[in-house]
């Protein structure tokens, strides 16, 4: 391996950037919504479940984020 290949490989092998708390919450919320859409058979069920989880996220909006 030459030096340029090793440098490129090192760049892509680096540790992933740390997400902010907000970005982690958004990722979790989107993941949950995608999961609901994948298993729900009825649009009304998707909407009610999405509303329920949104309410839970809103209830915990100001919860301590572990910092």
Secondary structure as GFF3:
##gff-version 3
##sequence-region A 1 67
A	DSSP	alpha_helix	3	13	.	.	.	ID=ss1
A	DSSP	alpha_helix	21	39	.	.	.	ID=ss2
A	DSSP	alpha_helix	43	59	.	.	.	ID=ss3
###
